[in-house]
Amino acid sequence: MLEEHSTNAVFLAPPQVYELSRLMHFNSFQSLRTFARDRAHKGVERWLPVILTCLDGAISLLPGDEMYPRKPDYLGKSPGPDYPVTVDEMRKRHSEIHRIEVRGPICTTFCTISPSCGHLQPLTYQPDRPLVQSYL
């Protein structure tokens, strides 16, 4: 599904891309079931993505990202900040990242931290072939 999403063949919302990126760790249902059973007692944490915009897209910051605000705007009273740089430039400026980068209908997860509650890091999906294929 992430392959189809990366080529714009199917739309996936950012939360679905995030979860599918975490599922990439598992090569069988049995290994997923074992992980879920062993992790279940570690609890859960409520998240609020914080959106900021860049010249060529948007970034959905998640808890643990060094840009994530100490006090997020839970009520949505003010819009997220705009930055006059590209999404790639913004990523290169930081080392502790936990985010979903959105460019048009395509989004990609990036994570360099250890998520809380025993969850697995989402893996960054890298398509095996270029997104644009020439038929020339």
C-alpha positions in Angstrom: 0.0 0.0 0.0 2.9 2.4 0.7 4.2 1.7 -2.7 0.9 2.6 -4.3 0.7 5.7 -2.1 4.2 6.8 -3.1 3.3 6.7 -6.7 -0.1 8.5 -6.1 -2.0 5.4 -7.2 -3.9 5.4 -3.9 -4.5 8.1 -1.3 -3.7 7.4 2.3 -4.2 9.9 5.1 -1.1 10.7 7.3 -2.2 8.5 10.2 -2.5 5.5 8.0 0.9 6.1 6.4 2.4 6.4 9.9 0.8 3.1 11.1 1.8 1.2 7.9 5.3 2.6 8.3 5.4 0.9 11.7 4.0 -2.3 10.4 7.0 -2.6 8.0 8.9 -4.1 11.0 6.9 -7.3 10.8 7.1 -10.0 8.2 4.3 -12.2 9.6 1.1 -11.8 11.4 2.5 -14.0 14.2 5.4 -11.6 14.9 2.9 -8.6 14.9 0.6 -10.5 17.3 3.5 -11.3 19.7 4.7 -7.7 19.7 1.2 -6.4 20.4 0.7 -8.8 23.2 4.0 -8.0 24.8 3.6 -4.2 24.4 0.0 -4.0 25.6 0.8 -3.5 29.3 3.0 -0.4 28.5 0.0 1.8 27.9 -0.8 4.5 25.4 -0.2 8.2 25.0 -2.5 10.8 23.4 -1.0 12.7 20.6 -1.8 16.0 19.0 0.0 16.6 15.7 1.2 20.2 15.3 1.2 21.4 11.7 3.7 23.9 10.2 4.0 24.9 6.5 7.1 25.2 4.3 7.6 26.4 0.8 6.9 23.0 -0.8 4.7 21.3 1.7 3.8 20.8 5.3 5.2 19.0 8.3 3.1 17.3 11.0 5.2 17.4 14.1 4.7 14.6 16.6 5.7 14.4 20.3 9.4 13.9 20.7 10.4 16.0 17.6 12.7 18.7 18.8 10.4 21.3 17.1 7.3 20.0 18.9 6.0 22.8 21.2 6.2 22.4 25.0 2.6 23.6 25.2 0.7 22.6 22.0 -2.4 24.7 21.0 -5.0 22.1 22.0 -7.9 24.4 21.1 -6.6 25.4 17.7 -6.7 29.1 18.5 -3.8 30.1 16.2 -2.5 28.6 13.0 0.8 26.8 12.8 3.9 28.7 11.8 5.0 29.2 8.2 8.7 28.7 7.3 10.4 30.2 4.2 12.4 26.9 3.6 11.7 23.6 2.0 10.5 20.5 3.9 13.9 18.8 3.2 15.8 21.9 4.5 13.8 21.9 7.6 14.5 18.2 8.2 18.3 18.8 7.7 18.3 21.4 10.5 17.2 19.0 13.2 18.5 15.7 14.5 15.7 14.5 16.8 12.7 14.2 14.5 9.3 12.5 14.7 7.2 13.8 11.9 5.2 13.2 8.8 6.2 15.3 5.8 3.4 16.1 3.4 3.9 17.2 -0.2 0.5 17.3 -2.0 -1.3 14.0 -1.5 1.9 12.1 -0.7 3.2 11.9 2.9 6.3 10.2 4.3 7.2 9.4 7.9 10.6 10.3 9.4 11.6 9.3 12.9 15.0 9.3 14.7 13.7 9.0 18.3 12.5 6.0 20.3 8.7 6.3 20.6 7.1 6.1 24.0 5.2 3.2 25.5 7.3 0.6 23.8 6.0 1.4 20.3 8.2 0.8 17.3 9.7 3.6 15.2 8.0 4.1 11.9 10.3 3.3 9.1 10.8 5.8 6.2 9.4 4.1 3.1 11.8 4.4 0.2 10.3 3.3 -3.1 12.5 0.8 -5.1 12.1 2.8 -8.2 11.9 6.6 -9.0 8.5 8.2 -8.5 8.5 9.5 -12.0 9.4 7.0 -14.8 10.3 8.2 -18.2 8.9 6.4 -21.3 11.2 8.2 -23.7 
